[in-house]
Amino acid sequence: MNAGLSGLQVVIGISYGSIALICDAVHNIVDVIGLLLAWGAESLGGLPSTRCFSYGFGRSTQIAAVTNGVLILMASAVVCVNLFFT
């Protein structure tokens, strides 16, 4: 539902030239990606260890959290560049 709302915000934001709506859509898209990363990492973290991964996949949640943080910083950079150069 949140992804659909973000798509609608992008379309309306572009058609009306609203940077605020586009930035909110980017924020919501990053939230959706973060939730999907967390969900995937949590399910991956419950898997048992394998021959290649002898300690298991428990650290996948930390990797997902760092990835989510990087995505948020990148989205913030896009918003700041749009703010100062448009």
TORKOL-4160 file (C-alpha; in steps of 0.2 Angstrom, whole numbers, padded with zeros to 4 digits, m for minus):
86
<pt num="1" X="0000" Y="0000" Z="0000"/>
<pt num="2" X="0014" Y="0012" Z="0004"/>
<pt num="3" X="0023" Y="0008" Z="m0012"/>
<pt num="4" X="0007" Y="0012" Z="m0022"/>
<pt num="5" X="0005" Y="0028" Z="m0012"/>
<pt num="6" X="0023" Y="0033" Z="m0016"/>
<pt num="7" X="0020" Y="0030" Z="m0035"/>
<pt num="8" X="0004" Y="0041" Z="m0034"/>
<pt num="9" X="0014" Y="0054" Z="m0026"/>
<pt num="10" X="0028" Y="0054" Z="m0039"/>
<pt num="11" X="0015" Y="0055" Z="m0053"/>
<pt num="12" X="0006" Y="0070" Z="m0045"/>
<pt num="13" X="0022" Y="0078" Z="m0039"/>
<pt num="14" X="0029" Y="0078" Z="m0057"/>
<pt num="15" X="0013" Y="0084" Z="m0065"/>
<pt num="16" X="0011" Y="0098" Z="m0053"/>
<pt num="17" X="0029" Y="0102" Z="m0051"/>
<pt num="18" X="0029" Y="0099" Z="m0032"/>
<pt num="19" X="0046" Y="0095" Z="m0025"/>
<pt num="20" X="0038" Y="0092" Z="m0008"/>
<pt num="21" X="0027" Y="0078" Z="m0014"/>
<pt num="22" X="0042" Y="0070" Z="m0024"/>
<pt num="23" X="0053" Y="0071" Z="m0008"/>
<pt num="24" X="0039" Y="0063" Z="0002"/>
<pt num="25" X="0038" Y="0049" Z="m0011"/>
<pt num="26" X="0056" Y="0046" Z="m0011"/>
<pt num="27" X="0055" Y="0045" Z="0008"/>
<pt num="28" X="0041" Y="0033" Z="0007"/>
<pt num="29" X="0050" Y="0022" Z="m0006"/>
<pt num="30" X="0066" Y="0021" Z="0005"/>
<pt num="31" X="0055" Y="0016" Z="0020"/>
<pt num="32" X="0047" Y="0002" Z="0009"/>
<pt num="33" X="0064" Y="m0004" Z="0004"/>
<pt num="34" X="0070" Y="m0003" Z="0022"/>
<pt num="35" X="0055" Y="m0014" Z="0028"/>
<pt num="36" X="0059" Y="m0026" Z="0014"/>
<pt num="37" X="0077" Y="m0027" Z="0018"/>
<pt num="38" X="0073" Y="m0030" Z="0037"/>
<pt num="39" X="0060" Y="m0043" Z="0033"/>
<pt num="40" X="0072" Y="m0052" Z="0021"/>
<pt num="41" X="0086" Y="m0051" Z="0034"/>
<pt num="42" X="0076" Y="m0057" Z="0048"/>
<pt num="43" X="0070" Y="m0072" Z="0038"/>
<pt num="44" X="0088" Y="m0075" Z="0032"/>
<pt num="45" X="0095" Y="m0074" Z="0050"/>
<pt num="46" X="0085" Y="m0088" Z="0056"/>
<pt num="47" X="0093" Y="m0101" Z="0044"/>
<pt num="48" X="0105" Y="m0113" Z="0051"/>
<pt num="49" X="0124" Y="m0113" Z="0047"/>
<pt num="50" X="0130" Y="m0120" Z="0031"/>
<pt num="51" X="0147" Y="m0127" Z="0026"/>
<pt num="52" X="0151" Y="m0110" Z="0018"/>
<pt num="53" X="0144" Y="m0099" Z="0032"/>
<pt num="54" X="0149" Y="m0109" Z="0047"/>
<pt num="55" X="0142" Y="m0095" Z="0059"/>
<pt num="56" X="0126" Y="m0094" Z="0050"/>
<pt num="57" X="0117" Y="m0079" Z="0044"/>
<pt num="58" X="0114" Y="m0070" Z="0060"/>
<pt num="59" X="0123" Y="m0054" Z="0055"/>
<pt num="60" X="0112" Y="m0051" Z="0040"/>
<pt num="61" X="0101" Y="m0040" Z="0051"/>
<pt num="62" X="0116" Y="m0028" Z="0054"/>
<pt num="63" X="0120" Y="m0028" Z="0036"/>
<pt num="64" X="0102" Y="m0024" Z="0032"/>
<pt num="65" X="0102" Y="m0010" Z="0045"/>
<pt num="66" X="0118" Y="m0002" Z="0038"/>
<pt num="67" X="0111" Y="m0003" Z="0020"/>
<pt num="68" X="0095" Y="0005" Z="0026"/>
<pt num="69" X="0105" Y="0019" Z="0034"/>
<pt num="70" X="0115" Y="0022" Z="0018"/>
<pt num="71" X="0099" Y="0023" Z="0008"/>
<pt num="72" X="0092" Y="0036" Z="0019"/>
<pt num="73" X="0108" Y="0046" Z="0018"/>
<pt num="74" X="0108" Y="0045" Z="m0001"/>
<pt num="75" X="0089" Y="0050" Z="m0002"/>
<pt num="76" X="0094" Y="0065" Z="0010"/>
<pt num="77" X="0108" Y="0070" Z="m0002"/>
<pt num="78" X="0096" Y="0069" Z="m0017"/>
<pt num="79" X="0084" Y="0081" Z="m0008"/>
<pt num="80" X="0097" Y="0093" Z="m0003"/>
<pt num="81" X="0104" Y="0094" Z="m0021"/>
<pt num="82" X="0087" Y="0097" Z="m0027"/>
<pt num="83" X="0084" Y="0110" Z="m0014"/>
<pt num="84" X="0100" Y="0120" Z="m0018"/>
<pt num="85" X="0101" Y="0117" Z="m0037"/>
<pt num="86" X="0083" Y="0119" Z="m0043"/>
